[in-house]
Amino acid sequence: MGSLHRIAVLCGLTAVLATSVAQAEDWKVAKEQDGIKVSLADFPGSDYKSYQGVTLMKTTIANLRALQEDVSGACAWIYECKSQKLLKHEGDQSWTYTQFNTPWPVTSRDSVLHITTVEGADGSLTRNLEGLPKYIPEEKGFVRVTQVKGFWKFVPEGDQVEVTYQVHTEPGGSVPAMVANKFVVDAPFNTLKALKERAEK
């Protein structure tokens, strides 16, 4: 039985490792410019791709955290953000409401996010993002984003910070493929570029 158990464990580990490698290989680089790399991946059961932006910033994690926790001020560097406000803050959790600009003829979107901040033993900081579309009533003139799942991760690298911004979104309503495909590249790239400019001042 001991040998069988060891074989089963080994097979399980092999399957896990194989899955991790496969997932890692699913990301395809879509844009690499100004030190920012944007990659896309298919999301099971969705017409919309997940996006991931990675860059290095000459700043501190404390500074990045402050920029992110200034909820209304963060709208200045979040791509196509029209307005943003804090709904609730409780310990390491916060709830935010954001309105977004969208290109004609797409109706403007809004979203409610639940953000959980986790400090790592290695000095890293992760801010997990989860959409809560039913948290507050829908606003007239906006289509509520039905699903958001992702994170911000800040990892210290000497005198720099590696910043990863990864998200999958279901925008709700009808969005032309051309608009959606452009957004998943422009959103991480422009958000990281604008954040970098502020963080490195």
C-alpha positions as CSV (number, residue, x, y, z in Angstrom):
1,M,0.0,0.0,0.0
2,G,2.9,2.3,0.8
3,S,4.3,2.0,-2.7
4,L,0.9,2.5,-4.3
5,H,0.4,5.6,-2.2
6,R,3.8,7.0,-3.2
7,I,2.9,6.4,-6.9
8,A,-0.4,8.1,-6.5
9,V,1.2,11.1,-4.9
10,L,3.8,11.3,-7.6
11,C,1.2,11.1,-10.3
12,G,-0.8,13.8,-8.6
13,L,2.3,16.1,-8.4
14,T,3.1,15.4,-12.0
15,A,-0.5,16.4,-13.0
16,V,-0.3,19.6,-10.9
17,L,3.1,20.6,-12.4
18,A,1.9,19.8,-15.9
19,T,-1.2,22.0,-15.4
20,S,0.9,24.9,-14.0
21,V,3.2,24.8,-17.0
22,A,0.3,24.6,-19.4
23,Q,-1.3,27.6,-17.8
24,A,1.9,29.5,-17.9
25,E,2.3,28.8,-21.6
26,D,-1.2,30.0,-22.3
27,W,-0.1,33.7,-22.0
28,K,0.8,35.2,-25.4
29,V,2.6,38.5,-25.5
30,A,0.4,41.1,-27.3
31,K,2.5,44.3,-26.7
32,E,5.9,45.1,-25.3
33,Q,6.8,48.8,-25.1
34,D,8.2,51.4,-22.7
35,G,9.3,48.5,-20.4
36,I,5.7,47.2,-20.1
37,K,4.8,43.7,-21.3
38,V,1.1,42.9,-21.9
39,S,0.1,39.3,-22.4
40,L,-3.3,37.8,-23.2
41,A,-4.8,34.4,-22.4
42,D,-8.1,32.6,-23.2
43,F,-10.5,32.3,-20.3
44,P,-12.6,29.1,-20.2
45,G,-16.2,29.7,-21.2
46,S,-15.7,33.3,-22.0
47,D,-15.6,35.3,-25.3
48,Y,-13.2,37.8,-23.6
49,K,-9.5,37.3,-23.0
50,S,-7.7,37.7,-19.6
51,Y,-5.0,40.3,-19.7
52,Q,-1.7,40.6,-17.8
53,G,0.6,43.6,-17.6
54,V,4.0,43.5,-16.0
55,T,6.6,46.2,-15.5
56,L,9.3,47.4,-13.1
57,M,9.0,50.7,-11.3
58,K,11.6,52.7,-9.5
59,T,9.5,53.3,-6.4
60,T,8.4,51.7,-3.1
61,I,5.6,49.3,-2.3
62,A,4.4,51.8,0.3
63,N,4.1,54.5,-2.4
64,L,2.2,52.2,-4.8
65,R,-0.1,51.2,-2.0
66,A,-0.8,54.9,-1.2
67,L,-1.5,55.6,-4.8
68,Q,-4.0,52.7,-5.0
69,E,-5.7,53.5,-1.7
70,D,-6.4,57.1,-2.8
71,V,-9.5,55.8,-4.5
72,S,-10.8,59.0,-6.1
73,G,-7.3,60.1,-7.1
74,A,-6.5,56.7,-8.7
75,C,-9.1,57.5,-11.4
76,A,-6.5,59.8,-13.0
77,W,-4.3,56.8,-13.9
78,I,-6.8,54.0,-14.4
79,Y,-7.5,53.6,-18.1
80,E,-10.8,55.2,-19.2
81,C,-11.8,55.9,-15.6
82,K,-14.5,58.6,-15.5
83,S,-15.0,58.7,-11.7
84,Q,-14.3,56.4,-8.7
85,K,-15.3,56.5,-5.1
86,L,-14.8,54.4,-1.9
87,L,-18.0,52.7,-0.7
88,K,-16.7,51.0,2.4
89,H,-13.4,50.3,4.1
90,E,-12.9,47.6,6.8
91,G,-9.4,46.5,7.8
92,D,-7.6,45.0,4.8
93,Q,-10.8,45.1,2.7
94,S,-12.4,47.9,0.7
95,W,-15.3,48.2,-1.7
96,T,-15.1,50.7,-4.6
97,Y,-17.5,52.0,-7.3
98,T,-16.1,53.0,-10.7
99,Q,-17.6,54.6,-13.8
100,F,-15.8,54.1,-17.1
101,N,-15.8,55.9,-20.5
102,T,-16.4,53.7,-23.5
103,P,-16.1,54.4,-27.2
104,W,-19.3,55.0,-29.2
105,P,-21.6,53.1,-29.7
106,V,-20.9,51.1,-26.6
107,T,-22.9,52.1,-23.5
108,S,-20.7,53.4,-20.6
109,R,-19.9,50.7,-18.0
110,D,-19.6,50.8,-14.2
111,S,-18.3,48.3,-11.7
112,V,-18.2,47.5,-8.0
113,L,-15.0,45.9,-6.7
114,H,-14.2,44.1,-3.5
115,I,-10.5,44.5,-2.9
116,T,-8.6,42.4,-0.3
117,T,-5.0,43.4,0.5
118,V,-2.6,40.7,1.5
119,E,1.0,41.3,2.7
120,G,3.5,38.6,1.9
121,A,6.3,37.3,4.1
122,D,8.7,38.3,1.4
123,G,7.7,42.0,1.5
124,S,5.3,41.6,-1.4
125,L,1.8,43.0,-1.5
126,T,-1.2,41.6,-3.3
127,R,-4.5,43.3,-3.9
128,N,-7.1,40.8,-5.0
129,L,-10.0,42.2,-7.1
130,E,-13.5,40.7,-7.2
131,G,-16.5,42.1,-8.9
132,L,-19.7,42.5,-6.9
133,P,-22.3,43.6,-9.5
134,K,-25.2,43.4,-7.1
135,Y,-23.6,45.2,-4.2
136,I,-25.4,48.5,-5.0
137,P,-28.3,49.2,-7.3
138,E,-27.5,49.8,-11.0
139,E,-27.1,53.4,-12.2
140,K,-29.2,54.9,-15.0
141,G,-27.2,55.2,-18.2
142,F,-24.6,52.6,-17.3
143,V,-24.3,48.8,-17.9
144,R,-22.9,47.1,-14.8
145,V,-19.8,44.9,-15.4
146,T,-21.0,41.4,-14.5
147,Q,-17.7,39.8,-13.5
148,V,-14.2,41.0,-12.5
149,K,-11.5,38.6,-11.2
150,G,-7.9,39.6,-10.9
151,F,-5.1,41.1,-8.8
152,W,-2.4,43.7,-8.4
153,K,0.9,42.2,-7.2
154,F,3.9,44.3,-6.0
155,V,7.2,42.4,-5.5
156,P,10.4,44.2,-4.3
157,E,13.3,43.8,-6.7
158,G,16.3,45.7,-5.2
159,D,15.5,49.5,-5.5
160,Q,12.6,48.7,-7.8
161,V,9.2,47.0,-7.6
162,E,7.9,44.4,-10.1
163,V,4.3,45.3,-10.7
164,T,1.8,42.7,-12.1
165,Y,-1.7,43.7,-13.1
166,Q,-3.9,40.7,-14.1
167,V,-7.6,40.7,-14.8
168,H,-10.5,38.9,-16.5
169,T,-13.7,40.9,-17.1
170,E,-17.1,40.1,-18.3
171,P,-18.3,43.6,-19.5
172,G,-22.0,42.8,-19.6
173,G,-24.3,43.8,-22.4
174,S,-23.1,43.8,-26.0
175,V,-19.5,44.8,-26.8
176,P,-18.2,44.5,-30.4
177,A,-15.2,42.1,-30.7
178,M,-13.0,44.8,-32.1
179,V,-13.6,47.1,-29.1
180,A,-13.1,44.2,-26.6
181,N,-9.9,43.1,-28.2
182,K,-8.5,46.6,-28.2
183,F,-9.5,47.2,-24.5
184,V,-7.7,44.1,-23.2
185,V,-4.4,45.4,-24.5
186,D,-4.9,49.2,-23.9
187,A,-6.3,48.8,-20.4
188,P,-3.2,47.2,-18.7
189,F,-0.7,49.1,-20.9
190,N,-2.1,52.6,-20.3
191,T,-3.0,51.9,-16.7
192,L,0.6,50.7,-15.9
193,K,2.2,53.5,-17.9
194,A,0.2,56.2,-16.1
195,L,0.8,54.6,-12.7
196,K,4.5,54.4,-13.4
197,E,4.7,58.1,-14.3
198,R,3.1,59.0,-10.9
199,A,5.0,56.4,-8.8
200,E,8.4,57.5,-10.1
201,K,7.9,61.2,-9.6
